Amino acid sequence: MLSYRKTLWALVIVANLAAASGVQAQYETVFPAANQPFTDVNLENYDFQWFAPPITEQYGQDTIDPNTGIFFEYHRLFMNVSRSDVAPGPYDGDATYGNRIDVGYMTEDNHGWLISGWRLDGPAYNGVNRGDFNSIELDRTWRLPQFHQGFYIEPLMGLRYAQFNDKTSTVNFVQNNMLLGQLGGRIFSHRGQWTLEGTVRAFGGQNWIFRGDQDSYSAGVAGGEFSLGAAYHITREISIDVAWETMYIGTGVGRDPFFNNDEDMTMTGVAFGFTLNR
């Protein structure tokens, strides 16, 4: 069984990397060096001025372009996690806290990379809804030419690994290990000292489910992630922001420790944090 799982994981990774290479090749003529695995970031060309006055002109006007170079984001998450179908009040959810970190870069040739990680520490209600969630993703990103009214779109494509451990039952636990390919993008516009932005991701892949020492099996999973928020720029490259964040997995989540049921799952709430140079 272990050898089978390793082989299947390897096939999924190879298939996603092959698909990524094919799509990146289409961008080569528009975005120079877009098909290179990791383009060098020339830090000497980036004029980081963390405490310079904020830019108030609209991006795309008066030669004001969106930021390039390395960026970093931290957000504190306040989320509501849905309950299992067999839990008391299955249409209710329970609150928990967590953290999210995003780090990456955008080159002056309008392509880059993004690494994003989630961690939810709960919920923590024994017999009702208890567990934790982890997610890490690696995405290739691009920045398209400016659209109408100063909006920019940054498509992304990548891989995500997500794990949800359901510890609701005191008898046994259920561990979900999801390997996902995803497509999506970010849209944003800068007005005055404000940046309005939204992101969307659609993902699908395979979930390997382990029910303690009782059973293990796999199921297909599909879902998406959506956020909508606003950032206020304190300086040119430092901003504070708030966003509404939602992740929905529509099928393939194992939660009940006694039956091989495939459930959906929703995590939704508010993210507060700060951003450097994005």
C-alpha positions in Angstrom: 0.0 0.0 0.0 2.8 2.4 0.9 4.6 1.7 -2.5 1.3 2.3 -4.3 0.7 5.7 -2.6 4.3 6.9 -3.4 3.9 5.9 -7.0 0.6 7.7 -7.3 1.9 10.9 -5.7 4.9 10.8 -8.1 2.5 10.5 -11.1 0.3 13.4 -9.9 3.4 15.7 -9.4 4.9 14.8 -12.8 1.5 15.4 -14.6 1.1 18.8 -12.9 4.6 19.9 -13.8 4.2 18.8 -17.4 1.0 20.8 -17.7 2.7 23.8 -16.1 5.5 23.6 -18.7 3.1 23.5 -21.6 1.2 26.6 -20.5 4.3 28.6 -19.6 5.6 28.0 -23.1 2.7 30.0 -24.5 3.8 33.0 -22.5 7.4 33.0 -23.7 7.0 35.5 -26.5 5.0 37.9 -24.3 6.9 37.5 -21.1 10.6 37.0 -21.6 12.1 34.2 -19.6 8.7 33.1 -18.4 9.5 29.5 -18.8 12.6 29.5 -16.6 12.1 27.6 -13.4 13.4 30.4 -11.1 14.4 33.7 -12.7 17.2 35.6 -10.9 15.9 38.6 -8.9 18.3 41.5 -9.4 17.9 43.2 -6.0 20.3 46.0 -6.9 17.8 47.4 -9.4 15.0 47.6 -6.8 14.8 50.9 -5.0 13.3 49.8 -1.7 12.3 52.9 0.4 10.2 51.5 3.2 9.3 54.8 4.7 9.0 57.0 1.6 5.6 58.9 1.3 2.8 56.7 -0.1 2.0 56.9 -3.8 -1.4 58.6 -4.3 -1.5 58.6 -8.1 -3.4 55.8 -9.9 -1.3 53.0 -11.2 -0.8 53.2 -15.0 -0.9 57.1 -15.0 2.0 59.6 -14.8 4.5 56.7 -15.3 3.5 55.1 -12.0 3.7 51.3 -12.3 2.8 48.6 -9.7 5.5 47.4 -7.4 8.1 44.9 -8.5 10.7 43.0 -6.5 10.4 40.8 -3.4 7.1 41.1 -1.3 5.9 39.7 2.0 2.5 39.5 3.6 1.3 38.4 7.0 -2.4 38.0 8.0 -4.1 36.9 11.2 -7.1 34.7 10.3 -10.5 34.6 12.2 -12.3 31.8 10.5 -15.5 29.7 10.8 -15.1 26.0 10.0 -18.1 23.9 9.0 -19.1 20.8 10.9 -19.3 17.2 9.7 -22.6 16.0 8.3 -22.9 13.6 11.3 -22.1 16.2 14.0 -24.7 17.9 16.1 -26.0 20.9 14.1 -24.3 19.9 10.8 -25.3 23.2 9.2 -23.5 25.2 11.9 -19.8 26.1 12.1 -17.3 26.9 14.8 -14.8 29.7 15.1 -11.0 29.4 15.2 -7.8 31.4 14.7 -4.9 31.0 12.4 -2.1 32.6 10.4 -1.3 33.1 6.7 2.0 34.1 5.2 2.7 35.0 1.5 6.1 35.6 0.1 7.3 36.0 -3.5 8.5 38.4 -6.1 7.5 40.1 -9.4 10.1 41.0 -11.9 10.2 44.0 -14.2 9.4 41.6 -17.0 6.1 40.9 -15.3 6.5 37.4 -14.1 7.4 35.8 -10.8 6.7 33.2 -8.1 4.5 33.1 -5.0 4.7 30.8 -1.9 1.6 30.9 0.3 1.0 29.0 3.6 -2.0 28.6 5.9 -2.4 27.3 9.4 -5.6 27.0 11.4 -5.3 25.9 15.0 -8.9 24.7 15.4 -11.8 24.5 15.9 -11.6 22.9 19.3 -14.9 21.5 20.4 -14.7 17.8 21.4 -17.5 15.7 20.2 -18.8 18.5 17.9 -16.0 20.0 15.7 -12.3 19.6 16.5 -9.3 19.7 14.1 -6.6 21.7 12.4 -5.8 22.7 8.9 -2.5 23.3 7.0 -1.9 24.4 3.5 1.2 25.2 1.4 1.3 26.2 -2.2 3.8 27.2 -4.9 2.5 29.3 -7.8 3.9 30.7 -11.0 2.6 34.3 -11.5 2.3 36.8 -14.4 1.2 40.4 -14.6 -0.9 41.3 -17.6 -0.9 44.8 -19.2 -3.1 47.4 -17.6 -6.9 47.0 -18.1 -9.6 49.6 -18.2 -9.8 52.1 -15.3 -6.4 51.1 -14.0 -7.0 47.5 -13.1 -4.3 44.9 -13.3 -4.7 41.1 -13.4 -2.0 38.6 -12.3 -2.8 35.0 -13.4 -1.3 32.2 -11.4 -0.9 28.5 -11.8 0.6 26.0 -9.3 0.5 23.2 -6.8 -1.0 23.0 -3.3 -0.7 20.5 -0.5 -3.4 20.7 2.1 -4.0 18.7 5.2 -7.0 18.6 7.5 -7.0 16.5 10.6 -10.4 15.9 12.1 -10.1 15.1 15.8 -13.8 15.5 16.7 -14.2 11.8 17.8 -12.4 10.8 21.0 -12.2 7.3 19.6 -10.4 7.8 16.3 -9.2 10.6 14.1 -9.3 11.2 10.3 -6.4 12.7 8.4 -6.9 14.2 4.9 -3.8 14.7 2.7 -4.7 16.6 -0.5 -2.4 17.2 -3.4 -4.0 19.7 -5.7 -3.3 21.5 -9.0 -4.7 25.0 -9.2 -5.4 27.9 -11.5 -6.5 31.4 -10.5 -5.5 35.0 -10.4 -5.3 38.3 -8.6 -7.0 41.6 -9.7 -6.1 44.9 -8.1 -6.3 48.7 -8.6 -4.5 51.5 -6.7 -6.5 54.7 -5.9 -5.1 57.4 -3.7 -3.6 55.6 -0.6 -5.9 52.6 -1.2 -5.4 49.4 -3.1 -8.5 47.3 -3.8 -7.9 43.7 -4.6 -9.5 40.3 -5.1 -8.1 36.8 -5.6 -9.6 33.6 -6.8 -8.3 30.0 -7.1 -9.9 26.9 -8.5 -8.3 23.6 -7.5 -8.7 19.8 -7.9 -6.7 16.7 -7.2 -6.5 13.6 -5.0 -7.1 13.2 -1.3 -5.5 10.3 0.7 -7.6 9.7 3.8 -6.4 7.8 6.8 -8.9 6.8 9.6 -6.4 6.1 12.4 -5.6 2.4 12.5 -8.9 1.4 11.0 -8.8 2.1 7.2 -7.3 4.2 4.4 -8.6 5.1 1.0 -8.5 7.9 -1.5 -11.0 10.3 -3.1 -11.1 13.0 -5.7 -11.4 16.6 -4.4 -12.4 19.8 -6.0 -13.0 23.3 -4.7 -11.9 26.9 -4.7 -10.7 29.9 -2.7 -11.9 33.5 -2.9 -10.9 36.7 -1.1 -11.9 40.4 -1.4 -10.2 43.2 0.5 -8.7 46.6 0.7 -5.2 47.9 1.8 -4.3 51.3 3.1 -0.8 52.4 2.4 1.0 54.0 5.4 4.2 54.5 3.3 5.1 53.7 -0.3 5.8 50.1 0.5 4.1 49.3 3.8 0.3 48.8 4.0 -2.3 47.4 6.4 -5.2 45.5 5.0 -8.4 43.6 5.7 -10.0 40.9 3.5 -12.9 38.5 3.5 -11.4 35.0 2.9 -13.3 31.8 1.9 -12.2 28.3 1.0 -14.7 25.7 -0.1 -13.9 22.0 -0.8 -17.0 20.7 -2.5 -16.3 16.9 -2.3 -13.9 14.3 -1.1 -13.2 15.3 2.5 -13.2 12.5 5.1 -14.5 13.5 8.5 -16.6 10.7 10.0 -14.2 8.2 11.7 -16.6 5.2 11.3 -17.8 5.4 7.7 -16.2 6.0 4.2 -18.2 9.1 3.5 -17.0 12.0 1.3 -18.1 15.4 2.6 -17.8 19.0 1.7 -16.1 21.6 3.9 -16.2 25.4 4.2 -13.8 27.8 5.9 -14.7 31.4 5.8 -13.9 34.6 7.8 -11.8 37.7 8.1 -8.0 38.3 7.5 -6.2 41.2 9.1 -2.6 42.0 8.4 0.2 44.0 6.7 2.0 43.9 3.4 5.5 44.9 2.3 6.1 46.0 -1.3 3.1 44.5 -3.0 
